[in-house]
Each structure stands twice: as C-alpha cells, then as structure tokens.
Amino acid sequence: MQDAKELPAELNTCHEVILVQSNAIVAQKSQIDQLTKEREELRAEIRFLMSGKKREKFIGADQMLIEFEDDKELQAALEAAKKEAEQELEEITYKRTKAPKERKPAADKFPAHLPREEVEVSIPPAFQARIDSGELFIKHYDFSEALKTIPVQVVVLRYKKPVLAYVNDPERELLVEGEANLGEKGRYHPSTAAHITNCKFVLHLPLYRQQDIYASCGLRPGSKERFATASGSTCWTA
C-alpha cells in the first residue's frame, strides 16, 4: 500500500494495517539479522581457507605479490639462495645415484698366535685312481681354517723312578726323587692346582661345578682324599 488512495479511511482498519505492517517489519528484521550472521560466518570460513593456520599459510590466488625489482641487495640475496638450492639439489641427486661401496669381505683367518694343526684331506679312491693313471694331478692346495676346542683333559703322570742299589750291598737301595707335587703323597700335579685356583678365583666357578668338569673327564669324586691347592686351603674331595 504505497499509494495514498489505497489507504483505508476507517480508524480500526488503519490500526489493523499498522499492526500487520509492524509484524512484517519485525519478521524481516529477524530474517535480516540471521542472514547477516550467516554471511559473517561464511566470510570467516573463506578467510580461514584463504589464509590457513599460522604454520600452513599459502598465497591466495587473488593476492598480489610485492616485487622489488629495483632492490639490488634483495636480488643478490635471491640469486645466492637459488645457487645454494641448486647445489644442494645436485648433491642430493649425486648421493642417490652414487653406487654404494662394496664391503670388504670379513677376514676368515684366526689370530696368528693360536697354535695350528695341519689336517691333510684324503683324496677319494676314485680320484686317486685317476691320479695314478695320469688323468688328473694335484694342481695346488686350497687352505681353510676351522676353530677346534679341546675341553679339559685329565692325564695321569706315571713316574718311573729308578731305584739304585750298591753293588757290594744290593739290599741297600737309594730312591731317586722326582718333581715335587701337591696333596697327600704328591698325588696332584701343580698344573691341577693352578687350574682349580684359576677356575675358582678368576672364572668364579664353584667347586661343585669343577667336580662336574673333572667327573666328565673320568675322575669321579670320592670321600677318602682331599686335594689341597697351592694356597693350602682344601679345595674338593677326590
């Protein structure tokens, strides 16, 4: 009702028109506020998409870059940065394309100070017959090494002591003394005492474990005799 001729003449009707128009204005204002809020939210989302997080910013498509073509110092710095980047790229490419060095084979020989025992490998009879016939011959020998471990070995020393006697008096004998050993009646060689002492105080092997070692060599522990080490302490029952 923008034309004055269309306005009602009666007062009640005018009141009704005013009330209707007022309600329409209030509804439109509420709608405008809602649309304004949605517009601001959309603008904020667009700005976030254009700018990103602080550590993930990127240049927008509509953003103009500032150029400093006349700044010689800036141009020199950019040129130096470009050369440095190209050099790093070449170095990375070179490292990727460079073939790795061949590793030297590990030495398969044992230390020279270890004692060596040469074992001659026997030739099979079929080959030996062909060698005897002149068809084959030994061109050279191929040597390889293997580490052999010998466990504790118990050896009983049987002393052969000469008993001397006088020619004029054969019944009168003279006994030649041998080397001094340990224990009762000299039944244990000093090497046995050294081995037991080393196992106990250096390798920290209990005596009962040493008994097992000697038992595996055939020496069964008994209860009649006791072996005394060089220190004089009783070591284990034998």
C-alpha positions, 0 to 999 in steps of 0.5 A, spaced: 500 500 500 504 505 497 499 509 494 495 514 498 488 512 495 489 505 497 489 507 504 483 505 508 479 511 511 476 507 517 480 508 524 480 500 526 482 498 519 488 503 519 490 500 526 489 493 523 494 495 517 499 498 522 499 492 526 500 487 520 505 492 517 509 492 524 509 484 524 512 484 517 517 489 519 519 485 525 519 478 521 524 481 516 528 484 521 529 477 524 530 474 517 535 480 516 539 479 522 540 471 521 542 472 514 547 477 516 550 472 521 550 467 516 554 471 511 559 473 517 560 466 518 561 464 511 566 470 510 570 467 516 570 460 513 573 463 506 578 467 510 580 461 514 581 457 507 584 463 504 589 464 509 590 457 513 593 456 520 599 460 522 604 454 520 600 452 513 599 459 510 599 459 502 598 465 497 591 466 495 590 466 488 587 473 488 593 476 492 598 480 489 605 479 490 610 485 492 616 485 487 622 489 488 625 489 482 629 495 483 632 492 490 639 490 488 641 487 495 634 483 495 636 480 488 643 478 490 640 475 496 635 471 491 640 469 486 645 466 492 639 462 495 637 459 488 645 457 487 645 454 494 638 450 492 641 448 486 647 445 489 644 442 494 639 439 489 645 436 485 648 433 491 642 430 493 641 427 486 649 425 486 648 421 493 642 417 490 645 415 484 652 414 487 653 406 487 654 404 494 661 401 496 662 394 496 664 391 503 670 388 504 669 381 505 670 379 513 677 376 514 676 368 515 683 367 518 684 366 526 689 370 530 696 368 528 698 366 535 693 360 536 697 354 535 695 350 528 694 343 526 695 341 519 689 336 517 691 333 510 684 331 506 684 324 503 683 324 496 677 319 494 679 312 491 676 314 485 680 320 484 686 317 486 685 312 481 685 317 476 691 320 479 695 314 478 693 313 471 695 320 469 688 323 468 688 328 473 694 331 478 694 335 484 694 342 481 695 346 488 692 346 495 686 350 497 687 352 505 681 353 510 681 354 517 676 351 522 676 353 530 677 346 534 676 346 542 679 341 546 675 341 553 679 339 559 683 333 559 685 329 565 692 325 564 695 321 569 703 322 570 706 315 571 713 316 574 718 311 573 723 312 578 729 308 578 731 305 584 739 304 585 742 299 589 750 298 591 753 293 588 757 290 594 750 291 598 744 290 593 739 290 599 741 297 600 737 301 595 737 309 594 730 312 591 731 317 586 726 323 587 722 326 582 718 333 581 715 335 587 707 335 587 701 337 591 696 333 596 697 327 600 703 323 597 704 328 591 698 325 588 696 332 584 700 335 579 701 343 580 698 344 573 691 341 577 692 346 582 693 352 578 687 350 574 682 349 580 685 356 583 684 359 576 677 356 575 675 358 582 678 365 583 678 368 576 672 364 572 668 364 579 666 357 578 664 353 584 667 347 586 661 343 585 661 345 578 669 343 577 667 336 580 662 336 574 668 338 569 673 333 572 667 327 573 666 328 565 673 327 564 673 320 568 675 322 575 669 321 579 669 324 586 670 320 592 670 321 600 677 318 602 682 324 599 682 331 599 686 335 594 689 341 597 691 347 592 697 351 592 694 356 597 693 350 602 686 351 603 682 344 601 679 345 595 674 338 593 674 331 595 677 326 590 
